[in-house]
């Protein structure tokens, strides 16, 4: 299941990257496309780093 989620998130990053390229070309607002790319990268990194951590007794 973890591989499927990471694959979906990588596809989301590619889609938002292409959307951000459209923003750089002036086809869509850049202030909308840049935060979407940031959020996609943040969610992927958060999901990869989220693990069971020892919090003490």
PDB file of N, H, CA, C and O in Angstrom:
ATOM      1  N   UNK A   1       0.829  -1.200   0.000  1.00  0.00           N
ATOM      2  CA  UNK A   1       0.000   0.000   0.000  1.00  0.00           C
ATOM      3  C   UNK A   1       0.868   1.257   0.000  1.00  0.00           C
ATOM      4  O   UNK A   1       0.499   2.272  -0.590  1.00  0.00           O
ATOM      5  N   UNK A   2       2.019   1.185   0.663  1.00  0.00           N
ATOM      6  H   UNK A   2       2.319   0.360   1.142  1.00  0.00           H
ATOM      7  CA  UNK A   2       2.881   2.359   0.726  1.00  0.00           C
ATOM      8  C   UNK A   2       3.430   2.706  -0.657  1.00  0.00           C
ATOM      9  O   UNK A   2       3.566   3.884  -0.989  1.00  0.00           O
ATOM     10  N   UNK A   3       3.745   1.700  -1.463  1.00  0.00           N
ATOM     11  H   UNK A   3       3.635   0.743  -1.194  1.00  0.00           H
ATOM     12  CA  UNK A   3       4.260   1.941  -2.809  1.00  0.00           C
ATOM     13  C   UNK A   3       3.200   2.623  -3.670  1.00  0.00           C
ATOM     14  O   UNK A   3       3.521   3.496  -4.476  1.00  0.00           O
ATOM     15  N   UNK A   4       1.948   2.231  -3.504  1.00  0.00           N
ATOM     16  H   UNK A   4       1.687   1.522  -2.849  1.00  0.00           H
ATOM     17  CA  UNK A   4       0.865   2.821  -4.286  1.00  0.00           C
ATOM     18  C   UNK A   4       0.695   4.295  -3.929  1.00  0.00           C
ATOM     19  O   UNK A   4       0.522   5.135  -4.813  1.00  0.00           O
ATOM     20  N   UNK A   5       0.743   4.609  -2.635  1.00  0.00           N
ATOM     21  H   UNK A   5       0.883   3.927  -1.917  1.00  0.00           H
ATOM     22  CA  UNK A   5       0.587   6.001  -2.207  1.00  0.00           C
ATOM     23  C   UNK A   5       1.744   6.866  -2.712  1.00  0.00           C
ATOM     24  O   UNK A   5       1.522   7.993  -3.154  1.00  0.00           O
ATOM     25  N   UNK A   6       2.959   6.358  -2.653  1.00  0.00           N
ATOM     26  H   UNK A   6       3.140   5.442  -2.295  1.00  0.00           H
ATOM     27  CA  UNK A   6       4.108   7.124  -3.133  1.00  0.00           C
ATOM     28  C   UNK A   6       4.013   7.333  -4.635  1.00  0.00           C
ATOM     29  O   UNK A   6       4.357   8.408  -5.127  1.00  0.00           O
ATOM     30  N   UNK A   7       3.552   6.326  -5.374  1.00  0.00           N
ATOM     31  H   UNK A   7       3.273   5.453  -4.974  1.00  0.00           H
ATOM     32  CA  UNK A   7       3.377   6.462  -6.819  1.00  0.00           C
ATOM     33  C   UNK A   7       2.321   7.517  -7.143  1.00  0.00           C
ATOM     34  O   UNK A   7       2.512   8.332  -8.046  1.00  0.00           O
ATOM     35  N   UNK A   8       1.222   7.502  -6.417  1.00  0.00           N
ATOM     36  H   UNK A   8       1.067   6.840  -5.684  1.00  0.00           H
ATOM     37  CA  UNK A   8       0.178   8.510  -6.640  1.00  0.00           C
ATOM     38  C   UNK A   8       0.709   9.906  -6.344  1.00  0.00           C
ATOM     39  O   UNK A   8       0.419  10.855  -7.073  1.00  0.00           O
ATOM     40  N   UNK A   9       1.480  10.028  -5.280  1.00  0.00           N
ATOM     41  H   UNK A   9       1.715   9.257  -4.688  1.00  0.00           H
ATOM     42  CA  UNK A   9       2.035  11.338  -4.921  1.00  0.00           C
ATOM     43  C   UNK A   9       3.059  11.809  -5.950  1.00  0.00           C
ATOM     44  O   UNK A   9       3.124  13.002  -6.245  1.00  0.00           O
ATOM     45  N   UNK A  10       3.849  10.907  -6.495  1.00  0.00           N
ATOM     46  H   UNK A  10       3.796   9.937  -6.255  1.00  0.00           H
ATOM     47  CA  UNK A  10       4.803  11.293  -7.538  1.00  0.00           C
ATOM     48  C   UNK A  10       4.076  11.748  -8.807  1.00  0.00           C
ATOM     49  O   UNK A  10       4.508  12.692  -9.467  1.00  0.00           O
ATOM     50  N   UNK A  11       2.983  11.082  -9.141  1.00  0.00           N
ATOM     51  H   UNK A  11       2.632  10.315  -8.604  1.00  0.00           H
ATOM     52  CA  UNK A  11       2.172  11.520 -10.287  1.00  0.00           C
ATOM     53  C   UNK A  11       1.593  12.901 -10.017  1.00  0.00           C
ATOM     54  O   UNK A  11       1.547  13.742 -10.914  1.00  0.00           O
ATOM     55  N   UNK A  12       1.151  13.138  -8.785  1.00  0.00           N
ATOM     56  H   UNK A  12       1.188  12.454  -8.056  1.00  0.00           H
ATOM     57  CA  UNK A  12       0.629  14.451  -8.404  1.00  0.00           C
ATOM     58  C   UNK A  12       1.712  15.523  -8.540  1.00  0.00           C
ATOM     59  O   UNK A  12       1.424  16.636  -8.981  1.00  0.00           O
ATOM     60  N   UNK A  13       2.945  15.203  -8.168  1.00  0.00           N
ATOM     61  H   UNK A  13       3.179  14.299  -7.809  1.00  0.00           H
ATOM     62  CA  UNK A  13       4.038  16.166  -8.295  1.00  0.00           C
ATOM     63  C   UNK A  13       4.306  16.481  -9.761  1.00  0.00           C
ATOM     64  O   UNK A  13       4.534  17.638 -10.113  1.00  0.00           O
ATOM     65  N   UNK A  14       4.281  15.466 -10.617  1.00  0.00           N
ATOM     66  H   UNK A  14       4.096  14.526 -10.331  1.00  0.00           H
ATOM     67  CA  UNK A  14       4.511  15.704 -12.051  1.00  0.00           C
ATOM     68  C   UNK A  14       3.408  16.588 -12.624  1.00  0.00           C
ATOM     69  O   UNK A  14       3.685  17.496 -13.408  1.00  0.00           O
ATOM     70  N   UNK A  15       2.171  16.331 -12.242  1.00  0.00           N
ATOM     71  H   UNK A  15       1.946  15.593 -11.605  1.00  0.00           H
ATOM     72  CA  UNK A  15       1.045  17.134 -12.749  1.00  0.00           C
ATOM     73  C   UNK A  15       1.161  18.577 -12.267  1.00  0.00           C
ATOM     74  O   UNK A  15       0.962  19.510 -13.045  1.00  0.00           O
ATOM     75  N   UNK A  16       1.483  18.764 -10.986  1.00  0.00           N
ATOM     76  H   UNK A  16       1.645  18.006 -10.354  1.00  0.00           H
ATOM     77  CA  UNK A  16       1.607  20.134 -10.487  1.00  0.00           C
ATOM     78  C   UNK A  16       2.843  20.836 -11.055  1.00  0.00           C
ATOM     79  O   UNK A  16       2.849  22.059 -11.190  1.00  0.00           O
ATOM     80  N   UNK A  17       3.884  20.075 -11.389  1.00  0.00           N
ATOM     81  H   UNK A  17       3.879  19.081 -11.279  1.00  0.00           H
ATOM     82  CA  UNK A  17       5.050  20.678 -12.028  1.00  0.00           C
ATOM     83  C   UNK A  17       4.696  21.190 -13.422  1.00  0.00           C
ATOM     84  O   UNK A  17       5.105  22.285 -13.808  1.00  0.00           O
ATOM     85  N   UNK A  18       3.945  20.407 -14.166  1.00  0.00           N
ATOM     86  H   UNK A  18       3.613  19.517 -13.852  1.00  0.00           H
ATOM     87  CA  UNK A  18       3.500  20.849 -15.501  1.00  0.00           C
ATOM     88  C   UNK A  18       2.575  22.055 -15.372  1.00  0.00           C
ATOM     89  O   UNK A  18       2.638  22.984 -16.177  1.00  0.00           O
ATOM     90  N   UNK A  19       1.719  22.035 -14.358  1.00  0.00           N
ATOM     91  H   UNK A  19       1.667  21.280 -13.704  1.00  0.00           H
ATOM     92  CA  UNK A  19       0.835  23.178 -14.109  1.00  0.00           C
ATOM     93  C   UNK A  19       1.650  24.422 -13.748  1.00  0.00           C
ATOM     94  O   UNK A  19       1.301  25.537 -14.136  1.00  0.00           O
ATOM     95  N   UNK A  20       2.740  24.219 -13.002  1.00  0.00           N
ATOM     96  H   UNK A  20       3.024  23.313 -12.687  1.00  0.00           H
ATOM     97  CA  UNK A  20       3.611  25.332 -12.657  1.00  0.00           C
ATOM     98  C   UNK A  20       4.333  25.864 -13.902  1.00  0.00           C
ATOM     99  O   UNK A  20       4.554  27.069 -14.018  1.00  0.00           O
ATOM    100  N   UNK A  21       4.695  24.987 -14.818  1.00  0.00           N
ATOM    101  H   UNK A  21       4.515  24.008 -14.723  1.00  0.00           H
ATOM    102  CA  UNK A  21       5.285  25.448 -16.081  1.00  0.00           C
ATOM    103  C   UNK A  21       4.295  26.307 -16.860  1.00  0.00           C
ATOM    104  O   UNK A  21       4.680  27.307 -17.466  1.00  0.00           O
ATOM    105  N   UNK A  22       3.028  25.919 -16.845  1.00  0.00           N
ATOM    106  H   UNK A  22       2.716  25.107 -16.353  1.00  0.00           H
ATOM    107  CA  UNK A  22       2.009  26.751 -17.465  1.00  0.00           C
ATOM    108  C   UNK A  22       1.925  28.114 -16.776  1.00  0.00           C
ATOM    109  O   UNK A  22       1.682  29.139 -17.414  1.00  0.00           O
ATOM    110  N   UNK A  23       2.131  28.097 -15.473  1.00  0.00           N
ATOM    111  H   UNK A  23       2.328  27.265 -14.955  1.00  0.00           H
ATOM    112  CA  UNK A  23       2.145  29.358 -14.733  1.00  0.00           C
ATOM    113  C   UNK A  23       3.327  30.232 -15.127  1.00  0.00           C
ATOM    114  O   UNK A  23       3.193  31.452 -15.222  1.00  0.00           O
ATOM    115  N   UNK A  24       4.477  29.621 -15.354  1.00  0.00           N
ATOM    116  H   UNK A  24       4.585  28.630 -15.276  1.00  0.00           H
ATOM    117  CA  UNK A  24       5.641  30.392 -15.794  1.00  0.00           C
ATOM    118  C   UNK A  24       5.463  30.933 -17.206  1.00  0.00           C
ATOM    119  O   UNK A  24       6.025  31.973 -17.549  1.00  0.00           O
ATOM    120  N   UNK A  25       4.693  30.239 -18.016  1.00  0.00           N
ATOM    121  H   UNK A  25       4.237  29.393 -17.738  1.00  0.00           H
ATOM    122  CA  UNK A  25       4.405  30.716 -19.359  1.00  0.00           C
ATOM    123  C   UNK A  25       3.334  31.798 -19.381  1.00  0.00           C
ATOM    124  O   UNK A  25       3.135  32.463 -20.397  1.00  0.00           O
ATOM    125  N   UNK A  26       2.648  31.971 -18.256  1.00  0.00           N
ATOM    126  H   UNK A  26       2.809  31.430 -17.430  1.00  0.00           H
ATOM    127  CA  UNK A  26       1.628  33.002 -18.181  1.00  0.00           C
ATOM    128  C   UNK A  26       0.240  32.524 -18.531  1.00  0.00           C
ATOM    129  O   UNK A  26      -0.669  33.338 -18.696  1.00  0.00           O
ATOM    130  N   UNK A  27       0.053  31.221 -18.649  1.00  0.00           N
ATOM    131  H   UNK A  27       0.791  30.560 -18.515  1.00  0.00           H
ATOM    132  CA  UNK A  27      -1.259  30.697 -19.012  1.00  0.00           C
ATOM    133  C   UNK A  27      -2.189  30.583 -17.809  1.00  0.00           C
ATOM    134  O   UNK A  27      -3.406  30.713 -17.947  1.00  0.00           O
ATOM    135  N   UNK A  28      -1.627  30.344 -16.645  1.00  0.00           N
ATOM    136  H   UNK A  28      -0.639  30.239 -16.532  1.00  0.00           H
ATOM    137  CA  UNK A  28      -2.395  30.286 -15.395  1.00  0.00           C
ATOM    138  C   UNK A  28      -1.681  31.174 -14.387  1.00  0.00           C
ATOM    139  O   UNK A  28      -0.493  31.450 -14.552  1.00  0.00           O
ATOM    140  N   UNK A  29      -2.368  31.625 -13.357  1.00  0.00           N
ATOM    141  H   UNK A  29      -3.333  31.401 -13.223  1.00  0.00           H
ATOM    142  CA  UNK A  29      -1.711  32.485 -12.362  1.00  0.00           C
ATOM    143  C   UNK A  29      -0.610  31.735 -11.615  1.00  0.00           C
ATOM    144  O   UNK A  29      -0.807  30.612 -11.152  1.00  0.00           O
ATOM    145  N   UNK A  30       0.533  32.368 -11.508  1.00  0.00           N
ATOM    146  H   UNK A  30       0.693  33.281 -11.883  1.00  0.00           H
ATOM    147  CA  UNK A  30       1.676  31.758 -10.843  1.00  0.00           C
ATOM    148  C   UNK A  30       1.464  31.658  -9.339  1.00  0.00           C
ATOM    149  O   UNK A  30       1.985  30.746  -8.697  1.00  0.00           O
ATOM    150  N   UNK A  31       0.703  32.591  -8.772  1.00  0.00           N
ATOM    151  H   UNK A  31       0.280  33.332  -9.293  1.00  0.00           H
ATOM    152  CA  UNK A  31       0.456  32.548  -7.336  1.00  0.00           C
ATOM    153  C   UNK A  31      -0.497  31.428  -6.946  1.00  0.00           C
ATOM    154  O   UNK A  31      -0.689  31.175  -5.757  1.00  0.00           O
ATOM    155  N   UNK A  32      -1.095  30.753  -7.918  1.00  0.00           N
ATOM    156  H   UNK A  32      -0.938  30.959  -8.884  1.00  0.00           H
ATOM    157  CA  UNK A  32      -1.921  29.575  -7.637  1.00  0.00           C
ATOM    158  C   UNK A  32      -1.109  28.301  -7.874  1.00  0.00           C
ATOM    159  O   UNK A  32      -1.212  27.347  -7.102  1.00  0.00           O
ATOM    160  N   UNK A  33      -0.310  28.280  -8.926  1.00  0.00           N
ATOM    161  H   UNK A  33      -0.226  29.055  -9.553  1.00  0.00           H
ATOM    162  CA  UNK A  33       0.399  27.059  -9.278  1.00  0.00           C
ATOM    163  C   UNK A  33       1.600  26.775  -8.376  1.00  0.00           C
ATOM    164  O   UNK A  33       1.902  25.611  -8.114  1.00  0.00           O
ATOM    165  N   UNK A  34       2.278  27.792  -7.904  1.00  0.00           N
ATOM    166  H   UNK A  34       2.032  28.738  -8.116  1.00  0.00           H
ATOM    167  CA  UNK A  34       3.447  27.566  -7.048  1.00  0.00           C
ATOM    168  C   UNK A  34       3.091  26.948  -5.693  1.00  0.00           C
ATOM    169  O   UNK A  34       3.755  26.001  -5.272  1.00  0.00           O
ATOM    170  N   UNK A  35       2.066  27.452  -4.996  1.00  0.00           N
ATOM    171  H   UNK A  35       1.527  28.221  -5.338  1.00  0.00           H
ATOM    172  CA  UNK A  35       1.707  26.789  -3.734  1.00  0.00           C
ATOM    173  C   UNK A  35       1.216  25.355  -3.918  1.00  0.00           C
ATOM    174  O   UNK A  35       1.405  24.519  -3.035  1.00  0.00           O
ATOM    175  N   UNK A  36       0.587  25.066  -5.061  1.00  0.00           N
ATOM    176  H   UNK A  36       0.434  25.745  -5.778  1.00  0.00           H
ATOM    177  CA  UNK A  36       0.155  23.692  -5.302  1.00  0.00           C
ATOM    178  C   UNK A  36       1.351  22.754  -5.418  1.00  0.00           C
ATOM    179  O   UNK A  36       1.332  21.646  -4.881  1.00  0.00           O
ATOM    180  N   UNK A  37       2.388  23.199  -6.118  1.00  0.00           N
ATOM    181  H   UNK A  37       2.403  24.099  -6.554  1.00  0.00           H
ATOM    182  CA  UNK A  37       3.598  22.389  -6.235  1.00  0.00           C
ATOM    183  C   UNK A  37       4.267  22.227  -4.876  1.00  0.00           C
ATOM    184  O   UNK A  37       4.735  21.140  -4.538  1.00  0.00           O
ATOM    185  N   UNK A  38       4.312  23.299  -4.102  1.00  0.00           N
ATOM    186  H   UNK A  38       3.931  24.182  -4.377  1.00  0.00           H
ATOM    187  CA  UNK A  38       4.890  23.216  -2.766  1.00  0.00           C
ATOM    188  C   UNK A  38       4.125  22.236  -1.890  1.00  0.00           C
ATOM    189  O   UNK A  38       4.730  21.425  -1.189  1.00  0.00           O
ATOM    190  N   UNK A  39       2.797  22.305  -1.927  1.00  0.00           N
ATOM    191  H   UNK A  39       2.306  22.964  -2.496  1.00  0.00           H
ATOM    192  CA  UNK A  39       1.990  21.398  -1.114  1.00  0.00           C
ATOM    193  C   UNK A  39       2.173  19.937  -1.539  1.00  0.00           C
ATOM    194  O   UNK A  39       2.210  19.047  -0.690  1.00  0.00           O
ATOM    195  N   UNK A  40       2.285  19.690  -2.835  1.00  0.00           N
ATOM    196  H   UNK A  40       2.255  20.414  -3.525  1.00  0.00           H
ATOM    197  CA  UNK A  40       2.489  18.320  -3.304  1.00  0.00           C
ATOM    198  C   UNK A  40       3.834  17.775  -2.818  1.00  0.00           C
ATOM    199  O   UNK A  40       3.920  16.626  -2.384  1.00  0.00           O
ATOM    200  N   UNK A  41       4.875  18.594  -2.890  1.00  0.00           N
ATOM    201  H   UNK A  41       4.805  19.527  -3.242  1.00  0.00           H
ATOM    202  CA  UNK A  41       6.183  18.163  -2.397  1.00  0.00           C
ATOM    203  C   UNK A  41       6.162  17.979  -0.886  1.00  0.00           C
ATOM    204  O   UNK A  41       6.747  17.029  -0.366  1.00  0.00           O
ATOM    205  N   UNK A  42       5.495  18.879  -0.185  1.00  0.00           N
ATOM    206  H   UNK A  42       5.020  19.650  -0.608  1.00  0.00           H
ATOM    207  CA  UNK A  42       5.424  18.791   1.275  1.00  0.00           C
ATOM    208  C   UNK A  42       4.689  17.530   1.720  1.00  0.00           C
ATOM    209  O   UNK A  42       5.128  16.852   2.649  1.00  0.00           O
ATOM    210  N   UNK A  43       3.582  17.215   1.068  1.00  0.00           N
ATOM    211  H   UNK A  43       3.225  17.766   0.314  1.00  0.00           H
ATOM    212  CA  UNK A  43       2.817  16.022   1.433  1.00  0.00           C
ATOM    213  C   UNK A  43       3.630  14.761   1.179  1.00  0.00           C
ATOM    214  O   UNK A  43       3.602  13.833   1.987  1.00  0.00           O
ATOM    215  N   UNK A  44       4.357  14.718   0.063  1.00  0.00           N
ATOM    216  H   UNK A  44       4.381  15.472  -0.594  1.00  0.00           H
ATOM    217  CA  UNK A  44       5.185  13.550  -0.224  1.00  0.00           C
ATOM    218  C   UNK A  44       6.272  13.384   0.830  1.00  0.00           C
ATOM    219  O   UNK A  44       6.467  12.284   1.346  1.00  0.00           O
ATOM    220  N   UNK A  45       6.974  14.448   1.152  1.00  0.00           N
ATOM    221  H   UNK A  45       6.815  15.342   0.732  1.00  0.00           H
ATOM    222  CA  UNK A  45       8.039  14.354   2.146  1.00  0.00           C
ATOM    223  C   UNK A  45       7.491  14.034   3.531  1.00  0.00           C
ATOM    224  O   UNK A  45       8.113  13.289   4.288  1.00  0.00           O
ATOM    225  N   UNK A  46       6.343  14.587   3.863  1.00  0.00           N
ATOM    226  H   UNK A  46       5.838  15.192   3.247  1.00  0.00           H
ATOM    227  CA  UNK A  46       5.723  14.285   5.149  1.00  0.00           C
ATOM    228  C   UNK A  46       5.315  12.817   5.223  1.00  0.00           C
ATOM    229  O   UNK A  46       5.485  12.178   6.262  1.00  0.00           O
ATOM    230  N   UNK A  47       4.783  12.285   4.142  1.00  0.00           N
ATOM    231  H   UNK A  47       4.644  12.803   3.299  1.00  0.00           H
ATOM    232  CA  UNK A  47       4.349  10.890   4.125  1.00  0.00           C
ATOM    233  C   UNK A  47       5.540   9.938   4.218  1.00  0.00           C
ATOM    234  O   UNK A  47       5.469   8.917   4.902  1.00  0.00           O
ATOM    235  N   UNK A  48       6.625  10.269   3.537  1.00  0.00           N
ATOM    236  H   UNK A  48       6.683  11.099   2.981  1.00  0.00           H
ATOM    237  CA  UNK A  48       7.810   9.408   3.571  1.00  0.00           C
ATOM    238  C   UNK A  48       8.453   9.428   4.955  1.00  0.00           C
ATOM    239  O   UNK A  48       8.909   8.391   5.436  1.00  0.00           O
ATOM    240  N   UNK A  49       8.496  10.585   5.596  1.00  0.00           N
ATOM    241  H   UNK A  49       8.125  11.428   5.205  1.00  0.00           H
ATOM    242  CA  UNK A  49       9.160  10.711   6.886  1.00  0.00           C
ATOM    243  C   UNK A  49       8.272  10.351   8.067  1.00  0.00           C
ATOM    244  O   UNK A  49       8.766  10.228   9.188  1.00  0.00           O
ATOM    245  N   UNK A  50       6.995  10.183   7.848  1.00  0.00           N
ATOM    246  H   UNK A  50       6.593  10.283   6.937  1.00  0.00           H
ATOM    247  CA  UNK A  50       6.078   9.857   8.938  1.00  0.00           C
ATOM    248  C   UNK A  50       6.221   8.380   9.277  1.00  0.00           C
ATOM    249  O   UNK A  50       5.818   7.510   8.504  1.00  0.00           O
ATOM    250  N   UNK A  51       6.790   8.114  10.423  1.00  0.00           N
ATOM    251  H   UNK A  51       7.117   8.820  11.051  1.00  0.00           H
ATOM    252  CA  UNK A  51       6.971   6.739  10.868  1.00  0.00           C
ATOM    253  C   UNK A  51       6.709   6.673  12.360  1.00  0.00           C
ATOM    254  O   UNK A  51       6.597   7.697  13.035  1.00  0.00           O
ATOM    255  N   UNK A  52       6.617   5.486  12.849  1.00  0.00           N
ATOM    256  H   UNK A  52       6.708   4.654  12.301  1.00  0.00           H
ATOM    257  CA  UNK A  52       6.374   5.315  14.274  1.00  0.00           C
ATOM    258  C   UNK A  52       7.656   5.667  15.026  1.00  0.00           C
ATOM    259  O   UNK A  52       8.692   5.028  14.846  1.00  0.00           O
ATOM    260  N   UNK A  53       7.569   6.673  15.854  1.00  0.00           N
ATOM    261  H   UNK A  53       6.727   7.192  16.000  1.00  0.00           H
ATOM    262  CA  UNK A  53       8.734   7.140  16.587  1.00  0.00           C
ATOM    263  C   UNK A  53       8.564   6.845  18.063  1.00  0.00           C
ATOM    264  O   UNK A  53       7.455   6.895  18.595  1.00  0.00           O
ATOM    265  N   UNK A  54       9.647   6.545  18.707  1.00  0.00           N
ATOM    266  H   UNK A  54      10.548   6.505  18.276  1.00  0.00           H
ATOM    267  CA  UNK A  54       9.631   6.300  20.128  1.00  0.00           C
ATOM    268  C   UNK A  54       9.524   7.637  20.852  1.00  0.00           C
ATOM    269  O   UNK A  54      10.384   8.503  20.692  1.00  0.00           O
ATOM    270  N   UNK A  55       8.477   7.805  21.642  1.00  0.00           N
ATOM    271  H   UNK A  55       7.778   7.102  21.772  1.00  0.00           H
ATOM    272  CA  UNK A  55       8.254   9.080  22.323  1.00  0.00           C
ATOM    273  C   UNK A  55       8.547   9.000  23.807  1.00  0.00           C
ATOM    274  O   UNK A  55       8.267   9.946  24.543  1.00  0.00           O
ATOM    275  N   UNK A  56       9.097   7.904  24.255  1.00  0.00           N
ATOM    276  H   UNK A  56       9.325   7.135  23.657  1.00  0.00           H
ATOM    277  CA  UNK A  56       9.433   7.792  25.666  1.00  0.00           C
ATOM    278  C   UNK A  56       8.378   7.030  26.440  1.00  0.00           C
ATOM    279  O   UNK A  56       7.379   6.569  25.887  1.00  0.00           O
ATOM    280  N   UNK A  57       8.618   6.913  27.700  1.00  0.00           N
ATOM    281  H   UNK A  57       9.429   7.287  28.150  1.00  0.00           H
ATOM    282  CA  UNK A  57       7.716   6.150  28.553  1.00  0.00           C
ATOM    283  C   UNK A  57       6.760   7.052  29.274  1.00  0.00           C
ATOM    284  O   UNK A  57       5.922   6.577  30.041  1.00  0.00           O
TER     285      UNK A  57
END
